[in-house]
Amino acid sequence: MNIGSYFRLEGVLVAGAVSLYVQARDGALWNIGLLKNVGHLLQSNVIVEGIRTGAEAMAVNWIEAGEPIQRALSVAAM
């Protein structure tokens, strides 16, 4: 994906010293900056969409809680 392209990321929202990050399934930490009113989502699975601004950074347009992948897979298998 190129810088400036629209990007969708799924992972766990974690807090850093000066920013928020999404830890993707491959272990990469994506810097999503500081967002207001998302404290309740910390340590939760989230889905984030926005514009890629760097190697592992993005400007967030949208964030929401996501269902854990294991639960989604088990429901799909039923």
C-alpha positions in Angstrom: 0.0 0.0 0.0 1.2 3.4 -0.9 1.4 6.5 1.4 -1.8 8.5 0.8 -3.9 5.5 0.1 -7.1 4.5 2.0 -6.3 1.8 4.5 -8.2 -0.6 6.7 -6.5 -2.2 9.7 -7.7 -4.7 12.3 -5.9 -5.3 15.6 -5.7 -4.5 19.3 -5.8 -0.8 20.5 -2.9 -0.1 22.8 -1.7 3.1 24.5 1.9 4.3 24.1 3.7 7.1 26.0 2.5 9.9 23.6 0.2 8.2 21.1 -2.3 5.4 20.5 -1.3 2.3 18.4 -3.1 -0.6 16.8 -1.1 -3.8 17.1 -1.9 -5.8 14.0 -2.1 -9.6 13.8 1.4 -9.7 12.4 2.7 -7.9 15.5 3.4 -4.5 13.8 2.4 -1.4 15.8 0.6 1.2 13.7 0.7 4.8 15.1 -2.8 6.3 14.9 -2.1 9.4 16.8 -4.2 10.8 19.7 -8.0 10.3 19.5 -10.6 11.5 21.9 -13.3 9.3 23.4 -11.7 5.9 22.6 -10.4 5.0 26.1 -13.1 2.4 26.5 -11.6 0.6 23.5 -8.1 0.2 24.9 -6.9 -3.5 24.9 -9.9 -4.3 22.7 -10.1 -5.6 19.1 -10.7 -2.7 16.8 -11.2 -1.9 13.1 -9.6 1.3 11.9 -9.9 3.0 8.6 -8.0 6.0 7.4 -5.3 7.4 5.1 -1.8 5.9 5.3 0.6 8.7 6.3 3.8 6.7 6.8 5.5 3.3 7.0 3.4 2.3 10.0 1.2 5.4 10.6 -2.2 6.5 9.6 -4.7 9.4 9.9 -7.8 7.8 11.3 -11.2 8.6 9.7 -13.1 5.9 11.5 -12.7 3.4 14.4 -15.0 0.9 16.0 -14.8 -2.1 18.3 -14.3 -5.4 16.4 -15.3 -8.9 17.2 -12.3 -11.1 18.2 -11.2 -13.2 15.2 -11.5 -16.5 17.1 -15.1 -15.8 17.9 -16.0 -14.7 14.4 -14.4 -17.9 13.0 -16.2 -20.2 15.4 -19.5 -18.6 14.6 -18.8 -18.9 10.9 -18.0 -22.6 11.3 -21.4 -23.4 12.9 
